Amino acid sequence: MAAYEDLVRGHQAVAFRTAFTITGEAAEAEDAAQEAFVKVYRTLDRFRSGAPFRPWLLTVVANEARNRRRAAGRRVGLTLRAAEHESQTLAPLSPETAVVAQERRTELLGAMEGLREEDREVISLRYFLELSEAEAASVMGCARGTVKSRLSRAVGRLREKMMEAQDAAG
Amino acid sequence: MQPDRGRDLERELRELGPHVEYPPTPDLAGSVRSRLEAEDEAAAPPARGPRLWWIAAAAIMLLVALPVFASVLDAMGSAFSGGAAAGGGAEGGSVAESGQQGAADVAEPTQPPLAMESGASLSAGSGSSAAACASPEPILEARPARGASGDEFSIRGRYFVAGFSVCDDTGTESDPSAQTVPARDVRVEFLQGGRTWELGSVKADKGSRIATQLEVPAGARPGRATVRATYGQGPPEAPYGRTSAEARFSVLE
């Protein structure tokens, strides 16, 4: 049990964020991730030794999150915010550059909110959560090639949204 | 031109990743562990969970019964030997008197073996008693586990056992549900940030389950909270302690 607790601790952030990407609600995401960890524990004996744990876990997390979203019967209005603090590992930016960078991030996330659910999901999984193609495929329940093509289309649509926003701004 | 712009946007998205603010990750490790332990305990047969207070109660009863039992044994032994010496022991008074005397005489040599015998039966007895009378820890669930002030939610709980009407200490397996006494006065509270709201009290049904509809307190603030159900174990006249079960709750704006 203690070993599994360590395993959960090591994966809880990615599991929770993956669930949040799908449900769009923190409480639902927490429930989904918790349920997934419990289910995974109960079926550990079926886990193929040597196989990577994370894709398996994320598949269960995604299923739980989708079930909850379906049960709630609503569309996901995923709202992501750009943190206002700058990364500590980077060289400090001048105040002007920091403001411009923050504006650009807010603009990008704002444009993302206008995308379809599937597009937001694939972009979040690949770029924000930095899941590998294989992991994203497990979460989305599709082939790796499909992840690639969906991502490409999603980025294309995001670019269009950005251009529309720029045109509107004049 | 187009592919370059696409790549720029991809790069921007990659760089955006670490700046995206997600809700704080909850302590899933702790909650998963608690849940697994609670489920394991609930799933385990009652025989696996001997309760300390049952053992303590059995030991106290034995301590009380032991001198009485020893006196009776001595009295019986003296009645036979004393009665024969007195020529038949026709008078009750003389039997009683010799019995008391006999008890005093044989107390020293008799008690240790008796105590040893009783000790052996204590461990066997308490083991089987616990086997027949133990109950899993109570568990509580709130549904939905979130809501704003004034919203309704329900709680369901299991294993709210106050005690046992029949405690089979023969070592034979029996149906624990037929023996349990459901908790009568289960106090339900809502806790958040050091504040406690009394939500009321409920009575467990025949299966030692509780279920009721509640309301999120008006003064609850958005964030984490806990719903707690507490009750006394043991018979009402002598509850051996208090037991509680908790469920997590998220208060929404």
Interface residues (C-beta under 8 A of the other chain):
Chain A: M1 Y4 E5 D6 V8 R9 Q12 A13 A15 F16 R17 F20 A26 A27 A29 E30 D31 A33 Q34 F37 V38 Y41 L80 R81 A82 A83 S87 R104 R105 L108 L109 I123 Y127 F128 L129 E130 S152 V155 G156 L158 R159 M162
Chain B: R5 G6 L9 E10 E12 L13 R14 L16 G17 P18 H19 V20 E21 Y22 P23 T25 P26 D27 L28 A29 G30 S31 V32 R33 R35 L36 E37 E39 A145 R146 S250 L252
